[in-house]
């Protein structure tokens, strides 16, 4: 499954790397592509992904706000 989320507060390559690193800690995530300019992040994942936990981990990694955009 592919889901696009919006992460507000991303502004540089370091933000991109940090968020991709957080996503890599989740075994349910196969890939994570962050566009720091738009804040859009595409995540390939299994149905078992715990969105609350992912949101909490991303938001605690920096001054970010996560919003679910849509499933594809």
PyMOL Python script that loads the backbone (N, CA, C, O; Angstrom):
from pymol import cmd

cmd.read_pdbstr("""\
ATOM      1  N   UNK A   1       0.846  -1.168   0.000  1.00  0.00           N
ATOM      2  CA  UNK A   1       0.000   0.000   0.000  1.00  0.00           C
ATOM      3  C   UNK A   1       0.897   1.239   0.000  1.00  0.00           C
ATOM      4  O   UNK A   1       1.975   1.243   0.594  1.00  0.00           O
ATOM      5  N   UNK A   2       0.436   2.273  -0.668  1.00  0.00           N
ATOM      6  CA  UNK A   2       1.170   3.540  -0.703  1.00  0.00           C
ATOM      7  C   UNK A   2       0.283   4.624  -0.107  1.00  0.00           C
ATOM      8  O   UNK A   2      -0.890   4.754  -0.458  1.00  0.00           O
ATOM      9  N   UNK A   3       0.863   5.394   0.797  1.00  0.00           N
ATOM     10  CA  UNK A   3       0.151   6.496   1.431  1.00  0.00           C
ATOM     11  C   UNK A   3       1.005   7.750   1.331  1.00  0.00           C
ATOM     12  O   UNK A   3       2.221   7.701   1.516  1.00  0.00           O
ATOM     13  N   UNK A   4       0.363   8.870   1.039  1.00  0.00           N
ATOM     14  CA  UNK A   4       1.045  10.157   1.035  1.00  0.00           C
ATOM     15  C   UNK A   4       0.632  10.913   2.285  1.00  0.00           C
ATOM     16  O   UNK A   4      -0.554  11.043   2.586  1.00  0.00           O
ATOM     17  N   UNK A   5       1.633  11.411   3.011  1.00  0.00           N
ATOM     18  CA  UNK A   5       1.359  12.248   4.176  1.00  0.00           C
ATOM     19  C   UNK A   5       2.003  13.605   3.942  1.00  0.00           C
ATOM     20  O   UNK A   5       2.910  13.743   3.121  1.00  0.00           O
ATOM     21  N   UNK A   6       1.530  14.593   4.663  1.00  0.00           N
ATOM     22  CA  UNK A   6       2.133  15.919   4.638  1.00  0.00           C
ATOM     23  C   UNK A   6       2.823  16.133   5.971  1.00  0.00           C
ATOM     24  O   UNK A   6       2.238  15.911   7.031  1.00  0.00           O
ATOM     25  N   UNK A   7       4.073  16.566   5.905  1.00  0.00           N
ATOM     26  CA  UNK A   7       4.829  16.863   7.117  1.00  0.00           C
ATOM     27  C   UNK A   7       5.192  18.339   7.070  1.00  0.00           C
ATOM     28  O   UNK A   7       6.054  18.749   6.292  1.00  0.00           O
ATOM     29  N   UNK A   8       4.544  19.120   7.890  1.00  0.00           N
ATOM     30  CA  UNK A   8       4.814  20.564   7.947  1.00  0.00           C
ATOM     31  C   UNK A   8       6.064  20.802   8.798  1.00  0.00           C
ATOM     32  O   UNK A   8       6.258  20.160   9.830  1.00  0.00           O
ATOM     33  N   UNK A   9       6.900  21.730   8.351  1.00  0.00           N
ATOM     34  CA  UNK A   9       8.106  22.070   9.094  1.00  0.00           C
ATOM     35  C   UNK A   9       9.384  21.555   8.449  1.00  0.00           C
ATOM     36  O   UNK A   9      10.479  21.807   8.953  1.00  0.00           O
ATOM     37  N   UNK A  10       9.253  20.832   7.330  1.00  0.00           N
ATOM     38  CA  UNK A  10      10.456  20.380   6.621  1.00  0.00           C
ATOM     39  C   UNK A  10      10.958  21.515   5.743  1.00  0.00           C
ATOM     40  O   UNK A  10      10.171  22.201   5.091  1.00  0.00           O
ATOM     41  N   UNK A  11      12.285  21.713   5.729  1.00  0.00           N
ATOM     42  CA  UNK A  11      12.807  22.825   4.944  1.00  0.00           C
ATOM     43  C   UNK A  11      14.198  22.588   4.362  1.00  0.00           C
ATOM     44  O   UNK A  11      14.739  23.464   3.687  1.00  0.00           O
ATOM     45  N   UNK A  12      14.786  21.413   4.614  1.00  0.00           N
ATOM     46  CA  UNK A  12      16.144  21.190   4.123  1.00  0.00           C
ATOM     47  C   UNK A  12      16.442  19.701   3.973  1.00  0.00           C
ATOM     48  O   UNK A  12      15.636  18.850   4.348  1.00  0.00           O
ATOM     49  N   UNK A  13      17.614  19.407   3.420  1.00  0.00           N
ATOM     50  CA  UNK A  13      18.024  18.020   3.218  1.00  0.00           C
ATOM     51  C   UNK A  13      18.200  17.287   4.542  1.00  0.00           C
ATOM     52  O   UNK A  13      17.989  16.076   4.608  1.00  0.00           O
ATOM     53  N   UNK A  14      18.579  17.999   5.588  1.00  0.00           N
ATOM     54  CA  UNK A  14      18.726  17.359   6.899  1.00  0.00           C
ATOM     55  C   UNK A  14      17.369  16.888   7.418  1.00  0.00           C
ATOM     56  O   UNK A  14      17.275  15.823   8.028  1.00  0.00           O
ATOM     57  N   UNK A  15      16.320  17.674   7.181  1.00  0.00           N
ATOM     58  CA  UNK A  15      14.957  17.261   7.567  1.00  0.00           C
ATOM     59  C   UNK A  15      14.573  15.994   6.814  1.00  0.00           C
ATOM     60  O   UNK A  15      14.042  15.052   7.402  1.00  0.00           O
ATOM     61  N   UNK A  16      14.842  15.974   5.517  1.00  0.00           N
ATOM     62  CA  UNK A  16      14.544  14.815   4.677  1.00  0.00           C
ATOM     63  C   UNK A  16      15.245  13.579   5.223  1.00  0.00           C
ATOM     64  O   UNK A  16      14.620  12.532   5.391  1.00  0.00           O
ATOM     65  N   UNK A  17      16.530  13.694   5.499  1.00  0.00           N
ATOM     66  CA  UNK A  17      17.310  12.557   5.998  1.00  0.00           C
ATOM     67  C   UNK A  17      16.805  12.089   7.359  1.00  0.00           C
ATOM     68  O   UNK A  17      16.730  10.887   7.613  1.00  0.00           O
ATOM     69  N   UNK A  18      16.463  13.024   8.227  1.00  0.00           N
ATOM     70  CA  UNK A  18      15.980  12.675   9.564  1.00  0.00           C
ATOM     71  C   UNK A  18      14.662  11.905   9.488  1.00  0.00           C
ATOM     72  O   UNK A  18      14.497  10.887  10.161  1.00  0.00           O
ATOM     73  N   UNK A  19      13.741  12.380   8.683  1.00  0.00           N
ATOM     74  CA  UNK A  19      12.435  11.719   8.559  1.00  0.00           C
ATOM     75  C   UNK A  19      12.584  10.348   7.901  1.00  0.00           C
ATOM     76  O   UNK A  19      11.944   9.384   8.322  1.00  0.00           O
ATOM     77  N   UNK A  20      13.421  10.259   6.878  1.00  0.00           N
ATOM     78  CA  UNK A  20      13.645   8.962   6.240  1.00  0.00           C
ATOM     79  C   UNK A  20      14.291   7.986   7.216  1.00  0.00           C
ATOM     80  O   UNK A  20      14.012   6.788   7.168  1.00  0.00           O
ATOM     81  N   UNK A  21      15.149   8.484   8.097  1.00  0.00           N
ATOM     82  CA  UNK A  21      15.770   7.641   9.120  1.00  0.00           C
ATOM     83  C   UNK A  21      14.728   7.133  10.117  1.00  0.00           C
ATOM     84  O   UNK A  21      14.744   5.961  10.493  1.00  0.00           O
ATOM     85  N   UNK A  22      13.827   8.011  10.543  1.00  0.00           N
ATOM     86  CA  UNK A  22      12.746   7.597  11.449  1.00  0.00           C
ATOM     87  C   UNK A  22      11.909   6.511  10.782  1.00  0.00           C
ATOM     88  O   UNK A  22      11.588   5.502  11.411  1.00  0.00           O
ATOM     89  N   UNK A  23      11.558   6.708   9.523  1.00  0.00           N
ATOM     90  CA  UNK A  23      10.738   5.722   8.801  1.00  0.00           C
ATOM     91  C   UNK A  23      11.455   4.384   8.667  1.00  0.00           C
ATOM     92  O   UNK A  23      10.816   3.332   8.690  1.00  0.00           O
ATOM     93  N   UNK A  24      12.768   4.419   8.529  1.00  0.00           N
ATOM     94  CA  UNK A  24      13.524   3.172   8.351  1.00  0.00           C
ATOM     95  C   UNK A  24      13.488   2.294   9.598  1.00  0.00           C
ATOM     96  O   UNK A  24      13.788   1.102   9.522  1.00  0.00           O
ATOM     97  N   UNK A  25      13.125   2.865  10.740  1.00  0.00           N
ATOM     98  CA  UNK A  25      13.020   2.091  11.979  1.00  0.00           C
ATOM     99  C   UNK A  25      11.752   1.245  12.039  1.00  0.00           C
ATOM    100  O   UNK A  25      11.625   0.390  12.915  1.00  0.00           O
ATOM    101  N   UNK A  26      10.821   1.468  11.126  1.00  0.00           N
ATOM    102  CA  UNK A  26       9.556   0.736  11.114  1.00  0.00           C
ATOM    103  C   UNK A  26       9.641  -0.405  10.106  1.00  0.00           C
ATOM    104  O   UNK A  26       9.796  -0.168   8.908  1.00  0.00           O
ATOM    105  N   UNK A  27       9.539  -1.639  10.587  1.00  0.00           N
ATOM    106  CA  UNK A  27       9.639  -2.801   9.698  1.00  0.00           C
ATOM    107  C   UNK A  27       8.483  -2.861   8.706  1.00  0.00           C
ATOM    108  O   UNK A  27       8.591  -3.519   7.671  1.00  0.00           O
ATOM    109  N   UNK A  28       7.386  -2.186   9.007  1.00  0.00           N
ATOM    110  CA  UNK A  28       6.216  -2.172   8.121  1.00  0.00           C
ATOM    111  C   UNK A  28       6.389  -1.232   6.928  1.00  0.00           C
ATOM    112  O   UNK A  28       5.580  -1.257   6.001  1.00  0.00           O
ATOM    113  N   UNK A  29       7.437  -0.404   6.943  1.00  0.00           N
ATOM    114  CA  UNK A  29       7.674   0.559   5.869  1.00  0.00           C
ATOM    115  C   UNK A  29       8.737   0.014   4.923  1.00  0.00           C
ATOM    116  O   UNK A  29       9.872  -0.244   5.324  1.00  0.00           O
ATOM    117  N   UNK A  30       8.348  -0.157   3.652  1.00  0.00           N
ATOM    118  CA  UNK A  30       9.278  -0.642   2.629  1.00  0.00           C
ATOM    119  C   UNK A  30      10.102   0.505   2.053  1.00  0.00           C
ATOM    120  O   UNK A  30      11.283   0.333   1.752  1.00  0.00           O
ATOM    121  N   UNK A  31       9.478   1.681   1.899  1.00  0.00           N
ATOM    122  CA  UNK A  31      10.194   2.847   1.388  1.00  0.00           C
ATOM    123  C   UNK A  31       9.517   4.126   1.853  1.00  0.00           C
ATOM    124  O   UNK A  31       8.322   4.158   2.147  1.00  0.00           O
ATOM    125  N   UNK A  32      10.324   5.179   1.908  1.00  0.00           N
ATOM    126  CA  UNK A  32       9.846   6.489   2.354  1.00  0.00           C
ATOM    127  C   UNK A  32      10.577   7.537   1.519  1.00  0.00           C
ATOM    128  O   UNK A  32      11.807   7.597   1.525  1.00  0.00           O
ATOM    129  N   UNK A  33       9.813   8.365   0.799  1.00  0.00           N
ATOM    130  CA  UNK A  33      10.396   9.404  -0.040  1.00  0.00           C
ATOM    131  C   UNK A  33       9.863  10.754   0.415  1.00  0.00           C
ATOM    132  O   UNK A  33       8.664  11.021   0.337  1.00  0.00           O
ATOM    133  N   UNK A  34      10.768  11.601   0.891  1.00  0.00           N
ATOM    134  CA  UNK A  34      10.395  12.906   1.438  1.00  0.00           C
ATOM    135  C   UNK A  34      10.764  14.006   0.450  1.00  0.00           C
ATOM    136  O   UNK A  34      11.889  14.044  -0.049  1.00  0.00           O
ATOM    137  N   UNK A  35       9.815  14.903   0.166  1.00  0.00           N
ATOM    138  CA  UNK A  35      10.078  16.113  -0.612  1.00  0.00           C
ATOM    139  C   UNK A  35      10.014  17.267   0.383  1.00  0.00           C
ATOM    140  O   UNK A  35       8.930  17.739   0.724  1.00  0.00           O
ATOM    141  N   UNK A  36      11.180  17.718   0.847  1.00  0.00           N
ATOM    142  CA  UNK A  36      11.194  18.735   1.905  1.00  0.00           C
ATOM    143  C   UNK A  36      10.641  20.075   1.439  1.00  0.00           C
ATOM    144  O   UNK A  36      10.194  20.870   2.265  1.00  0.00           O
ATOM    145  N   UNK A  37      10.661  20.343   0.142  1.00  0.00           N
ATOM    146  CA  UNK A  37      10.144  21.617  -0.368  1.00  0.00           C
ATOM    147  C   UNK A  37       8.626  21.705  -0.238  1.00  0.00           C
ATOM    148  O   UNK A  37       8.087  22.769   0.068  1.00  0.00           O
ATOM    149  N   UNK A  38       7.934  20.583  -0.471  1.00  0.00           N
ATOM    150  CA  UNK A  38       6.468  20.579  -0.410  1.00  0.00           C
ATOM    151  C   UNK A  38       5.935  19.980   0.885  1.00  0.00           C
ATOM    152  O   UNK A  38       4.784  20.206   1.257  1.00  0.00           O
ATOM    153  N   UNK A  39       6.785  19.215   1.570  1.00  0.00           N
ATOM    154  CA  UNK A  39       6.340  18.525   2.780  1.00  0.00           C
ATOM    155  C   UNK A  39       5.639  17.211   2.494  1.00  0.00           C
ATOM    156  O   UNK A  39       5.252  16.504   3.424  1.00  0.00           O
ATOM    157  N   UNK A  40       5.467  16.870   1.218  1.00  0.00           N
ATOM    158  CA  UNK A  40       4.806  15.612   0.851  1.00  0.00           C
ATOM    159  C   UNK A  40       5.779  14.450   1.043  1.00  0.00           C
ATOM    160  O   UNK A  40       6.944  14.523   0.653  1.00  0.00           O
ATOM    161  N   UNK A  41       5.276  13.386   1.646  1.00  0.00           N
ATOM    162  CA  UNK A  41       6.073  12.189   1.884  1.00  0.00           C
ATOM    163  C   UNK A  41       5.280  10.977   1.439  1.00  0.00           C
ATOM    164  O   UNK A  41       4.170  10.744   1.918  1.00  0.00           O
ATOM    165  N   UNK A  42       5.848  10.202   0.522  1.00  0.00           N
ATOM    166  CA  UNK A  42       5.223   8.973   0.040  1.00  0.00           C
ATOM    167  C   UNK A  42       5.804   7.803   0.820  1.00  0.00           C
ATOM    168  O   UNK A  42       7.020   7.650   0.926  1.00  0.00           O
ATOM    169  N   UNK A  43       4.914   6.980   1.365  1.00  0.00           N
ATOM    170  CA  UNK A  43       5.330   5.842   2.173  1.00  0.00           C
ATOM    171  C   UNK A  43       4.710   4.568   1.610  1.00  0.00           C
ATOM    172  O   UNK A  43       3.489   4.462   1.491  1.00  0.00           O
ATOM    173  N   UNK A  44       5.558   3.604   1.266  1.00  0.00           N
ATOM    174  CA  UNK A  44       5.124   2.257   0.870  1.00  0.00           C
ATOM    175  C   UNK A  44       5.154   1.426   2.143  1.00  0.00           C
ATOM    176  O   UNK A  44       6.184   1.351   2.812  1.00  0.00           O
ATOM    177  N   UNK A  45       4.024   0.798   2.483  1.00  0.00           N
ATOM    178  CA  UNK A  45       3.935   0.116   3.778  1.00  0.00           C
ATOM    179  C   UNK A  45       2.943  -1.031   3.749  1.00  0.00           C
ATOM    180  O   UNK A  45       2.164  -1.181   2.809  1.00  0.00           O
ATOM    181  N   UNK A  46       2.989  -1.838   4.803  1.00  0.00           N
ATOM    182  CA  UNK A  46       2.004  -2.901   4.985  1.00  0.00           C
ATOM    183  C   UNK A  46       0.795  -2.325   5.715  1.00  0.00           C
ATOM    184  O   UNK A  46       0.841  -1.213   6.242  1.00  0.00           O
ATOM    185  N   UNK A  47      -0.277  -3.094   5.735  1.00  0.00           N
ATOM    186  CA  UNK A  47      -1.493  -2.664   6.435  1.00  0.00           C
ATOM    187  C   UNK A  47      -1.293  -2.558   7.942  1.00  0.00           C
ATOM    188  O   UNK A  47      -2.068  -1.888   8.625  1.00  0.00           O
ATOM    189  N   UNK A  48      -0.262  -3.213   8.462  1.00  0.00           N
ATOM    190  CA  UNK A  48      -0.052  -3.254   9.906  1.00  0.00           C
ATOM    191  C   UNK A  48       0.631  -2.002  10.469  1.00  0.00           C
ATOM    192  O   UNK A  48       0.846  -1.918  11.678  1.00  0.00           O
ATOM    193  N   UNK A  49       0.970  -1.042   9.626  1.00  0.00           N
ATOM    194  CA  UNK A  49       1.671   0.153  10.104  1.00  0.00           C
ATOM    195  C   UNK A  49       0.827   0.891  11.135  1.00  0.00           C
ATOM    196  O   UNK A  49      -0.349   1.171  10.906  1.00  0.00           O
ATOM    197  N   UNK A  50       1.442   1.200  12.269  1.00  0.00           N
ATOM    198  CA  UNK A  50       0.783   1.943  13.338  1.00  0.00           C
ATOM    199  C   UNK A  50       1.002   3.440  13.070  1.00  0.00           C
ATOM    200  O   UNK A  50       2.068   3.981  13.365  1.00  0.00           O
ATOM    201  N   UNK A  51      -0.020   4.100  12.507  1.00  0.00           N
ATOM    202  CA  UNK A  51       0.097   5.509  12.116  1.00  0.00           C
ATOM    203  C   UNK A  51       0.292   6.426  13.305  1.00  0.00           C
ATOM    204  O   UNK A  51       1.015   7.418  13.206  1.00  0.00           O
ATOM    205  N   UNK A  52      -0.336   6.116  14.422  1.00  0.00           N
ATOM    206  CA  UNK A  52      -0.172   6.957  15.612  1.00  0.00           C
ATOM    207  C   UNK A  52       1.274   6.936  16.088  1.00  0.00           C
ATOM    208  O   UNK A  52       1.828   7.971  16.458  1.00  0.00           O
ATOM    209  N   UNK A  53       1.881   5.756  16.076  1.00  0.00           N
ATOM    210  CA  UNK A  53       3.273   5.637  16.500  1.00  0.00           C
ATOM    211  C   UNK A  53       4.210   6.354  15.530  1.00  0.00           C
ATOM    212  O   UNK A  53       5.130   7.051  15.956  1.00  0.00           O
ATOM    213  N   UNK A  54       3.977   6.183  14.223  1.00  0.00           N
ATOM    214  CA  UNK A  54       4.814   6.866  13.234  1.00  0.00           C
ATOM    215  C   UNK A  54       4.691   8.379  13.380  1.00  0.00           C
ATOM    216  O   UNK A  54       5.699   9.085  13.369  1.00  0.00           O
ATOM    217  N   UNK A  55       3.484   8.873  13.514  1.00  0.00           N
ATOM    218  CA  UNK A  55       3.247  10.315  13.691  1.00  0.00           C
ATOM    219  C   UNK A  55       3.988  10.830  14.920  1.00  0.00           C
ATOM    220  O   UNK A  55       4.651  11.866  14.867  1.00  0.00           O
ATOM    221  N   UNK A  56       3.871  10.102  16.020  1.00  0.00           N
ATOM    222  CA  UNK A  56       4.526  10.495  17.275  1.00  0.00           C
ATOM    223  C   UNK A  56       6.051  10.540  17.101  1.00  0.00           C
ATOM    224  O   UNK A  56       6.702  11.477  17.561  1.00  0.00           O
ATOM    225  N   UNK A  57       6.613   9.530  16.438  1.00  0.00           N
ATOM    226  CA  UNK A  57       8.064   9.471  16.246  1.00  0.00           C
ATOM    227  C   UNK A  57       8.564  10.604  15.345  1.00  0.00           C
ATOM    228  O   UNK A  57       9.592  11.215  15.637  1.00  0.00           O
ATOM    229  N   UNK A  58       7.855  10.886  14.264  1.00  0.00           N
ATOM    230  CA  UNK A  58       8.270  11.971  13.368  1.00  0.00           C
ATOM    231  C   UNK A  58       8.162  13.316  14.079  1.00  0.00           C
ATOM    232  O   UNK A  58       9.089  14.124  14.017  1.00  0.00           O
ATOM    233  N   UNK A  59       7.049  13.560  14.747  1.00  0.00           N
ATOM    234  CA  UNK A  59       6.856  14.851  15.415  1.00  0.00           C
ATOM    235  C   UNK A  59       7.840  15.049  16.563  1.00  0.00           C
ATOM    236  O   UNK A  59       8.218  16.184  16.856  1.00  0.00           O
ATOM    237  N   UNK A  60       8.262  13.969  17.218  1.00  0.00           N
ATOM    238  CA  UNK A  60       9.215  14.114  18.319  1.00  0.00           C
ATOM    239  C   UNK A  60      10.651  14.273  17.812  1.00  0.00           C
ATOM    240  O   UNK A  60      11.538  14.644  18.581  1.00  0.00           O
ATOM    241  N   UNK A  61      10.887  13.995  16.527  1.00  0.00           N
ATOM    242  CA  UNK A  61      12.228  14.118  15.957  1.00  0.00           C
ATOM    243  C   UNK A  61      12.599  15.569  15.645  1.00  0.00           C
ATOM    244  O   UNK A  61      13.775  15.883  15.464  1.00  0.00           O
ATOM    245  N   UNK A  62      11.608  16.444  15.582  1.00  0.00           N
ATOM    246  CA  UNK A  62      11.868  17.846  15.260  1.00  0.00           C
ATOM    247  C   UNK A  62      10.590  18.645  15.392  1.00  0.00           C
ATOM    248  O   UNK A  62       9.607  18.174  15.963  1.00  0.00           O
ATOM    249  N   UNK A  63      10.608  19.850  14.864  1.00  0.00           N
ATOM    250  CA  UNK A  63       9.434  20.718  14.938  1.00  0.00           C
ATOM    251  C   UNK A  63       8.532  20.436  13.733  1.00  0.00           C
ATOM    252  O   UNK A  63       8.358  21.287  12.860  1.00  0.00           O
ATOM    253  N   UNK A  64       7.959  19.222  13.701  1.00  0.00           N
ATOM    254  CA  UNK A  64       7.157  18.771  12.569  1.00  0.00           C
ATOM    255  C   UNK A  64       5.718  18.521  12.989  1.00  0.00           C
ATOM    256  O   UNK A  64       5.441  18.208  14.147  1.00  0.00           O
ATOM    257  N   UNK A  65       4.807  18.663  12.036  1.00  0.00           N
ATOM    258  CA  UNK A  65       3.391  18.350  12.221  1.00  0.00           C
ATOM    259  C   UNK A  65       2.992  17.432  11.072  1.00  0.00           C
ATOM    260  O   UNK A  65       3.116  17.800   9.904  1.00  0.00           O
ATOM    261  N   UNK A  66       2.510  16.232  11.409  1.00  0.00           N
ATOM    262  CA  UNK A  66       2.167  15.220  10.413  1.00  0.00           C
ATOM    263  C   UNK A  66       0.669  15.213  10.163  1.00  0.00           C
ATOM    264  O   UNK A  66      -0.130  15.223  11.099  1.00  0.00           O
ATOM    265  N   UNK A  67       0.296  15.194   8.875  1.00  0.00           N
ATOM    266  CA  UNK A  67      -1.111  15.096   8.469  1.00  0.00           C
ATOM    267  C   UNK A  67      -1.230  14.009   7.416  1.00  0.00           C
ATOM    268  O   UNK A  67      -0.444  13.969   6.469  1.00  0.00           O
ATOM    269  N   UNK A  68      -2.213  13.124   7.575  1.00  0.00           N
ATOM    270  CA  UNK A  68      -2.468  12.098   6.570  1.00  0.00           C
ATOM    271  C   UNK A  68      -3.077  12.771   5.351  1.00  0.00           C
ATOM    272  O   UNK A  68      -4.097  13.451   5.460  1.00  0.00           O
ATOM    273  N   UNK A  69      -2.459  12.587   4.191  1.00  0.00           N
ATOM    274  CA  UNK A  69      -2.971  13.200   2.966  1.00  0.00           C
ATOM    275  C   UNK A  69      -3.937  12.252   2.270  1.00  0.00           C
ATOM    276  O   UNK A  69      -5.125  12.557   2.171  1.00  0.00           O
ATOM    277  N   UNK A  70      -3.455  11.103   1.782  1.00  0.00           N
ATOM    278  CA  UNK A  70      -4.348  10.137   1.142  1.00  0.00           C
ATOM    279  C   UNK A  70      -3.641   8.825   0.856  1.00  0.00           C
ATOM    280  O   UNK A  70      -2.417   8.767   0.738  1.00  0.00           O
ATOM    281  N   UNK A  71      -4.446   7.768   0.745  1.00  0.00           N
ATOM    282  CA  UNK A  71      -3.952   6.448   0.352  1.00  0.00           C
ATOM    283  C   UNK A  71      -4.055   6.316  -1.151  1.00  0.00           C
ATOM    284  O   UNK A  71      -4.986   6.831  -1.771  1.00  0.00           O
ATOM    285  N   UNK A  72      -3.095   5.624  -1.730  1.00  0.00           N
ATOM    286  CA  UNK A  72      -3.104   5.389  -3.174  1.00  0.00           C
ATOM    287  C   UNK A  72      -3.256   3.896  -3.407  1.00  0.00           C
ATOM    288  O   UNK A  72      -3.290   3.450  -4.554  1.00  0.00           O
TER     289      UNK A  72
END
""", "prot")
cmd.dss("prot")
cmd.show_as("cartoon", "prot")
cmd.util.cbc("prot")
cmd.orient("prot")
